[in-house]
């Protein structure tokens, strides 16, 4: 009989500890894949990555990600804050790359590394997504911090469970803040491995329904264990 994981220990995202590296890695220019600067922003999605899954991937095992995956132990971290179009049916139909690319200085990146654990990640998320709704990188990253630190996020055990269980424990932990199941979107990667949970906000950053709930609640998913 397959055993499912039902128990999690909830901790405040604000209390997540990490040690910021002394030297911030230099970043390379963000590759502009496509531009959608004229698409209306209907809502925003805060994409929370389950770091153990990323660290189990080939990208996570690359030496340049050793700070996130070897030197620290993260649970939920921010992948990005994404302006979204309710009419989009594909990922390339959302707002993207709305201004000319720029290289962010280390002084802008460093204060946010415990929330978005990667200098290049911060660089890329600002250029690809932040430029479509914020006047500058500092304003974008401050908004990321405010949303992230307002959430209570679960520390998941590794093993098999269902997508709906993950959704429920996050919702239950934030019920007092007004979070509901329809405000969330569960994502998995190949092999039904849990990768991310998106939380949706309106343009005033109040919880709102996601256009797509993502992985159905009854789908079995595998949660990568923290080291």
VOPAGU-2260 file (C-alpha; in pm, 1 decimal, decimal comma):
REM VOPAGU-2260
SITE   aa  ch    i         X         Y         Z
SITE  UNK   A    0       0,0       0,0       0,0
SITE  UNK   A    1     132,6     342,9     -91,3
SITE  UNK   A    2     205,4     562,6     206,6
SITE  UNK   A    3     111,3     930,3     190,3
SITE  UNK   A    4     258,8    1221,7     380,3
SITE  UNK   A    5       0,5    1408,9     583,1
SITE  UNK   A    6     205,0    1584,2     851,5
SITE  UNK   A    7     402,3    1903,9     803,6
SITE  UNK   A    8     560,0    2147,2    1043,2
SITE  UNK   A    9     462,8    2504,0     962,7
SITE  UNK   A   10     712,1    2785,3    1017,8
SITE  UNK   A   11     702,0    3151,6     928,3
SITE  UNK   A   12     879,7    3237,6     606,7
SITE  UNK   A   13    1020,9    3539,2     791,8
SITE  UNK   A   14    1209,9    3304,0    1025,0
SITE  UNK   A   15    1389,6    3108,6     753,4
SITE  UNK   A   16    1761,1    3130,4     817,1
SITE  UNK   A   17    2043,4    3149,2     566,3
SITE  UNK   A   18    2400,3    3271,1     550,6
SITE  UNK   A   19    2458,1    3524,4     275,1
SITE  UNK   A   20    2786,5    3471,3      87,8
SITE  UNK   A   21    3062,0    3726,8     138,2
SITE  UNK   A   22    3110,6    3771,0    -234,0
SITE  UNK   A   23    2800,7    3807,1    -448,9
SITE  UNK   A   24    2849,1    3624,2    -782,3
SITE  UNK   A   25    2854,8    3843,9   -1088,5
SITE  UNK   A   26    2558,7    3808,1   -1320,9
SITE  UNK   A   27    2537,9    3780,0   -1696,3
SITE  UNK   A   28    2290,0    3968,3   -1915,7
SITE  UNK   A   29    1944,1    3815,5   -1914,9
SITE  UNK   A   30    1855,5    3642,2   -2239,7
SITE  UNK   A   31    1544,6    3800,1   -2390,1
SITE  UNK   A   32    1337,0    3512,1   -2524,1
SITE  UNK   A   33    1027,9    3710,0   -2623,1
SITE  UNK   A   34     868,9    4048,1   -2550,0
SITE  UNK   A   35     509,3    4110,0   -2448,9
SITE  UNK   A   36     521,7    4467,1   -2324,7
SITE  UNK   A   37     171,5    4565,5   -2438,0
SITE  UNK   A   38     -26,8    4286,6   -2268,7
SITE  UNK   A   39    -254,0    4400,6   -1985,7
SITE  UNK   A   40    -161,0    4283,6   -1635,9
SITE  UNK   A   41    -472,1    4131,4   -1476,2
SITE  UNK   A   42    -318,7    3982,0   -1161,3
SITE  UNK   A   43      14,3    3869,0   -1016,6
SITE  UNK   A   44     150,0    3528,2    -924,1
SITE  UNK   A   45     405,5    3477,5    -645,5
SITE  UNK   A   46     576,6    3155,3    -747,1
SITE  UNK   A   47     716,0    2966,0    -447,5
SITE  UNK   A   48     971,5    2705,2    -544,9
SITE  UNK   A   49    1026,9    2394,7    -332,1
SITE  UNK   A   50    1404,8    2426,1    -306,0
SITE  UNK   A   51    1480,8    2055,6    -237,4
SITE  UNK   A   52    1327,4    1965,2    -574,4
SITE  UNK   A   53    1537,2    2224,5    -755,3
SITE  UNK   A   54    1847,2    2102,4    -572,8
SITE  UNK   A   55    1779,2    1745,9    -689,2
SITE  UNK   A   56    1767,3    1860,7   -1051,3
SITE  UNK   A   57    2068,3    1887,3   -1284,6
SITE  UNK   A   58    2051,6    2267,2   -1258,4
SITE  UNK   A   59    2053,9    2252,2    -879,8
SITE  UNK   A   60    2359,8    2027,2    -880,6
SITE  UNK   A   61    2555,7    2273,4   -1092,5
SITE  UNK   A   62    2843,0    2418,0    -882,7
SITE  UNK   A   63    2715,3    2771,5    -939,0
SITE  UNK   A   64    2410,2    2678,5    -728,9
SITE  UNK   A   65    2610,9    2531,7    -441,2
SITE  UNK   A   66    2524,8    2824,7    -214,5
SITE  UNK   A   67    2155,0    2738,9    -235,5
SITE  UNK   A   68    2186,4    2363,2    -251,3
SITE  UNK   A   69    2498,5    2273,5     -49,7
SITE  UNK   A   70    2580,4    2559,7     183,7
SITE  UNK   A   71    2223,4    2627,3     302,1
SITE  UNK   A   72    1903,0    2428,6     352,7
SITE  UNK   A   73    1594,4    2597,2     216,1
SITE  UNK   A   74    1231,7    2491,3     194,0
SITE  UNK   A   75    1001,2    2728,5       6,6
SITE  UNK   A   76    1180,9    3014,3    -164,7
SITE  UNK   A   77    1062,5    3267,1    -421,6
SITE  UNK   A   78    1111,8    3180,3    -786,5
SITE  UNK   A   79     955,4    3505,6    -898,3
SITE  UNK   A   80     665,7    3748,6    -886,6
SITE  UNK   A   81     496,7    3736,7   -1224,6
SITE  UNK   A   82     250,1    3980,4   -1384,0
SITE  UNK   A   83     -16,6    3761,3   -1540,8
SITE  UNK   A   84    -279,0    3786,6   -1814,0
SITE  UNK   A   85    -609,9    3614,4   -1742,3
SITE  UNK   A   86    -648,1    3546,6   -2115,9
SITE  UNK   A   87    -316,1    3362,4   -2150,5
SITE  UNK   A   88    -334,4    2998,2   -2252,0
SITE  UNK   A   89      41,9    2950,3   -2286,5
SITE  UNK   A   90     335,5    3077,4   -2082,1
SITE  UNK   A   91     448,0    3301,4   -2367,7
SITE  UNK   A   92     117,3    3492,4   -2362,2
SITE  UNK   A   93     187,5    3668,9   -2031,5
SITE  UNK   A   94     363,7    4006,3   -1997,7
SITE  UNK   A   95     740,4    3962,0   -2033,9
SITE  UNK   A   96    1060,7    4159,1   -2096,6
SITE  UNK   A   97     888,5    4496,3   -2100,9
SITE  UNK   A   98    1197,7    4718,1   -2077,0
SITE  UNK   A   99    1556,3    4709,7   -2196,4
SITE  UNK   A  100    1768,1    4457,3   -2002,0
SITE  UNK   A  101    2000,6    4584,2   -1731,9
SITE  UNK   A  102    2264,4    4434,8   -1503,5
SITE  UNK   A  103    2173,5    4473,9   -1136,9
SITE  UNK   A  104    2447,5    4579,5    -894,6
SITE  UNK   A  105    2542,5    4349,7    -606,9
SITE  UNK   A  106    2408,6    4608,2    -360,4
SITE  UNK   A  107    2059,2    4558,4    -505,1
SITE  UNK   A  108    2083,6    4179,1    -513,8
SITE  UNK   A  109    2242,6    4101,8    -176,5
SITE  UNK   A  110    1953,3    4196,6      59,7
SITE  UNK   A  111    1718,8    3954,6    -118,8
SITE  UNK   A  112    1929,7    3640,6    -150,6
SITE  UNK   A  113    1766,1    3464,3     143,9
SITE  UNK   A  114    1428,5    3500,5     -27,4
SITE  UNK   A  115    1534,8    3442,8    -390,1
SITE  UNK   A  116    1853,4    3234,5    -349,0
SITE  UNK   A  117    2049,3    3317,9    -660,3
SITE  UNK   A  118    2206,5    3634,7    -797,1
SITE  UNK   A  119    2130,2    3534,1   -1155,5
SITE  UNK   A  120    1776,6    3436,6   -1055,0
SITE  UNK   A  121    1714,8    3784,4    -914,6
SITE  UNK   A  122    1868,8    3941,9   -1222,4
SITE  UNK   A  123    1654,5    3735,3   -1460,4
SITE  UNK   A  124    1327,5    3770,1   -1269,6
SITE  UNK   A  125    1355,5    4148,8   -1265,8
SITE  UNK   A  126    1425,9    4171,6   -1638,3
SITE  UNK   A  127    1170,8    3910,8   -1750,0
SITE  UNK   A  128     885,1    3990,8   -1515,1
SITE  UNK   A  129     945,3    4287,0   -1285,4
SITE  UNK   A  130     994,5    4528,5   -1573,2
SITE  UNK   A  131     633,0    4474,6   -1675,5
SITE  UNK   A  132     478,1    4623,5   -1360,2
SITE  UNK   A  133     734,7    4801,6   -1142,3
SITE  UNK   A  134     933,6    5121,8   -1202,1
SITE  UNK   A  135    1265,2    4977,8   -1084,8
SITE  UNK   A  136    1426,0    4663,8    -944,4
SITE  UNK   A  137    1427,0    4789,2    -585,6
SITE  UNK   A  138    1048,7    4838,3    -590,2
SITE  UNK   A  139     997,3    4493,6    -743,1
SITE  UNK   A  140    1220,0    4315,4    -492,9
SITE  UNK   A  141    1067,4    4501,6    -198,2
SITE  UNK   A  142     724,5    4380,7    -311,9
SITE  UNK   A  143     855,8    4023,8    -331,8
SITE  UNK   A  144     985,7    4050,2      25,0
SITE  UNK   A  145     661,1    4196,0     159,1
SITE  UNK   A  146     446,9    3918,9      10,2
SITE  UNK   A  147     684,2    3638,9     108,9
SITE  UNK   A  148     726,1    3753,3     467,0
SITE  UNK   A  149     350,6    3785,9     511,8
SITE  UNK   A  150     303,7    3413,3     448,0
SITE  UNK   A  151     334,5    3119,1     684,6
SITE  UNK   A  152     492,9    2841,8     479,9
SITE  UNK   A  153     506,2    2468,9     558,5
SITE  UNK   A  154     824,5    2270,5     594,3
SITE  UNK   A  155     728,7    1958,6     399,3
SITE  UNK   A  156     843,0    1604,6     467,1
SITE  UNK   A  157     966,5    1409,3     170,8
SITE  UNK   A  158     756,0    1131,4      24,4
SITE  UNK   A  159     435,5    1068,0    -166,4
SITE  UNK   A  160     122,4    1273,0    -111,2
SITE  UNK   A  161    -145,5    1438,3    -325,0
SITE  UNK   A  162    -142,8    1782,9    -479,4
SITE  UNK   A  163    -450,2    1873,8    -277,1
SITE  UNK   A  164    -273,2    1795,6      48,8
SITE  UNK   A  165       2,4    2044,0     -28,5
SITE  UNK   A  166    -255,5    2302,8    -127,9
SITE  UNK   A  167    -456,0    2242,5     190,7
SITE  UNK   A  168    -168,4    2274,9     434,9
SITE  UNK   A  169     -57,0    2605,1     282,7
SITE  UNK   A  170    -414,5    2735,4     284,2
SITE  UNK   A  171    -474,9    2619,1     642,1
SITE  UNK   A  172    -153,2    2786,4     760,0
SITE  UNK   A  173    -267,2    3116,6     605,6
SITE  UNK   A  174    -642,6    3094,6     658,2
SITE  UNK   A  175    -639,7    3382,3     905,7
SITE  UNK   A  176    -486,0    3600,3     634,0
SITE  UNK   A  177    -769,1    3516,7     394,0
SITE  UNK   A  178    -596,7    3261,6     170,4
SITE  UNK   A  179    -829,4    3011,9      -0,9
SITE  UNK   A  180    -770,6    2711,2    -223,6
SITE  UNK   A  181    -873,3    2903,0    -536,3
SITE  UNK   A  182    -591,4    3150,0    -471,1
SITE  UNK   A  183    -330,0    2879,9    -533,7
SITE  UNK   A  184    -179,1    2695,1    -829,3
SITE  UNK   A  185      20,7    2372,9    -781,0
SITE  UNK   A  186     295,0    2283,5   -1028,8
SITE  UNK   A  187     482,0    1958,7   -1081,2
SITE  UNK   A  188     768,4    1857,3   -1308,8
SITE  UNK   A  189     830,1    1525,2   -1483,7
SITE  UNK   A  190     749,2    1223,5   -1272,0
SITE  UNK   A  191     484,1    1426,2   -1086,4
SITE  UNK   A  192     751,3    1575,2    -862,6
SITE  UNK   A  193     623,6    1876,8    -671,9
SITE  UNK   A  194     814,1    2186,4    -782,9
SITE  UNK   A  195     621,1    2504,7    -707,5
SITE  UNK   A  196     314,3    2658,9    -551,7
SITE  UNK   A  197     191,3    2987,4    -697,4
SITE  UNK   A  198     -18,8    3225,9    -489,7
SITE  UNK   A  199    -225,6    3476,2    -686,0
SITE  UNK   A  200    -285,9    3842,4    -600,6
SITE  UNK   A  201    -489,2    4118,7    -759,0
SITE  UNK   A  202    -326,6    4445,1    -863,7
SITE  UNK   A  203    -360,7    4578,7    -508,0
SITE  UNK   A  204    -189,6    4262,5    -379,5
SITE  UNK   A  205    -492,0    4108,9    -216,6
SITE  UNK   A  206    -543,1    3735,2    -264,4
SITE  UNK   A  207    -739,6    3655,0    -577,8
SITE  UNK   A  208    -839,0    3345,1    -773,0
SITE  UNK   A  209    -576,1    3203,2   -1006,1
SITE  UNK   A  210    -689,2    3167,3   -1367,7
SITE  UNK   A  211    -571,8    2803,7   -1355,8
SITE  UNK   A  212    -548,6    2589,2   -1036,7
SITE  UNK   A  213    -269,4    2380,7   -1184,3
SITE  UNK   A  214    -226,7    2016,2   -1088,0
SITE  UNK   A  215    -560,9    1857,7    -982,4
SITE  UNK   A  216    -597,6    1785,3    -611,5
SITE  UNK   A  217    -624,7    1407,3    -651,2
SITE  UNK   A  218    -296,2    1367,5    -842,2
SITE  UNK   A  219     -24,9    1178,4    -654,7
SITE  UNK   A  220     295,2    1378,4    -628,5
SITE  UNK   A  221     640,6    1316,7    -488,6
SITE  UNK   A  222     787,9    1572,2    -249,4
SITE  UNK   A  223    1167,4    1589,4    -237,4
SITE  UNK   A  224    1305,1    1570,6     115,8
SITE  UNK   A  225    1523,0    1839,2     268,7
SITE  UNK   A  226    1874,0    1726,4     338,5
